[in-house]
Amino acid sequence: MNDSTPPRPSRRSVLRTTGAAGAGLGLGAFGTGSAEAATGPGAAGSEAAGFQAAAAESAVPATPPRRGATMAGVPFAPRSTVRVALVGLGNRGGSMIDLYLALPGVRVVAVCDPVKAKAESAAAKVVAAGQPAPAVYASGEEDYLKLYERGDVDFVHVATPWDLHFEMAKQAMLHGKHVGVECPVALRLDHLWELVDLSEQTRRHCMQLENCCYGRNEMRVLRMAHAGKFGQLLHGAGAYDHDLRALMFSPTYYEGPWRRLWHTRLRGDLYPNHGFGPVANYMDVNRGDRVVSISSFGTPALGLAEYRAAHMPKGDPSWKESYIESDRTISLVQTAKGRVIRLEHDVSTPHPYSRINSLGGTRGVFEDYPARIYLEPDHQDDRWGDFGAYAEEFDHWLWKEHANPPGGHGGMDYLMVYRLTQCLRLGLVPDFDVYDAATWTSPVPLSHASIKAGGAPQPIPDFTRGEWRKARSGVDSAKPE
């Protein structure tokens, strides 16, 4: 792959398009994700109506003509040192910088956040790690565009509120940078298509940084599925069932109420990626199979209002918000080979954390939370077996090489960025690409459209434009020599 910088737009045109996006979505600061999104009737009323209209319009299934060659199977250009910039330095970005600083052959050259204290704290971490002081961009919400103009950035990690993901990923590619985005990569179907087209046109990778694909259990199940231990695959399930009520109403956890406000805008699955990504990998989605439709159903939106009534004083701005997001969304996704994937989303009711993470086939089934397995001929007594018994044979080489990885979420964050920067250094094909990013995120607008249509199936576009029929490697990658 040629990493030479493609033609870039003028500074004036970039600012004009960014301003338009901000006006349309009510963009704010982007620290923790740190957006100070608008509160009050405007946030829960006219803005919500405008976004719902845009989401419904973007759900029209259309396959635009390809504007550039496919990015499937395209390697990075090798480089001795990977130069990384981080945009958004709140809860997520502020923790990810520690992992980049622990990686071999990686330099953090620039950091960006409109909350100056967060940017300066991140810069201090870089210096404390023995690297040269990074450039700091903290002069307002558009300062990331100045960062993108640098010629010494290979990869941008975007960890900002969801409203900003699309524009920041788009501008990164237009400025010649590879970009990885925290979930979800975008929130409208037309934006997903635009990211696909831009990746192909600019020859820059745009990736959904889905850490759960690198969980130890997920990677073990993936290798077992590819080895045929489950027989012919039939069904899988994934979820984001995580009680976030206290965090969404916390005055300090997020920089403003941006995440809670999404519950005033959409009814469907706001965060499908953690559950969808791993199951899509098991089934080789975009690598031999593809998802073709989604049917979604949602409960009433009661949980956040009840929590607010019990915990928030009457004068709190949240009382001006009207919640429409289903407390639990359940979606059924069909693949071209007839397999079924069940997705769930629930962050508004009390329950233990679960991503479900299940896979079943003609020879048995795996279910997580807690991990348990039943495979023939290993098990024939109607009792769950010990999933740990398969570790020695089927643990991924990344987990064998890094038995106790540093960082949060059980080490999956570290392994994700370790593998990503390894691919950048060695000139390898990344484990996932823009087609995976678009596919894993498509349930956001499509589940909303399906629920509004009484559960009617919504077509899922073929973002690969036919490339899905070709088998190719993904997260189940071979260890580099």
Secondary structure, DSSP 8 states (H G I E B T S, - for coil): ----------HHHHHHHHHHHHHHHT----SSS------SHHHHTHHHHHHHHHHHHHTS-------S---TT------SSEEEEEE--SHHHHHHHHHHHTSTTEEEEEEE-SSHHHHHHHHHHHHHTTS---EEE-SSTTTHHHHHT-SS-SEEEE-S-HHHHHHHHHHHHHTT-EEEE-S-S-SSHHHHHHHHHHHHHHT--EEE--GGGG-HHHHHHHHHHHTTTT-SEEEEEEEEE---HHHHH-SSSSSSSHHHHGGGT--S-S--HHHHHHHHHHTTBTTTB-EEEEEEEE--S-HHHHHHHHHS-TTSGGGG----S-SSEEEEEEETTS-EEEEEEE-SS----B---EEEETTEEEETTTTEEEETTT--SSS-B-GGGGHHHHS-HHHHH-SS--SSGGGHHHHHHHHHHHHHHHT---SS-HHHHHHHHTHHHHHHHHHHTTT--EE---TTTTGGGS----SS-----
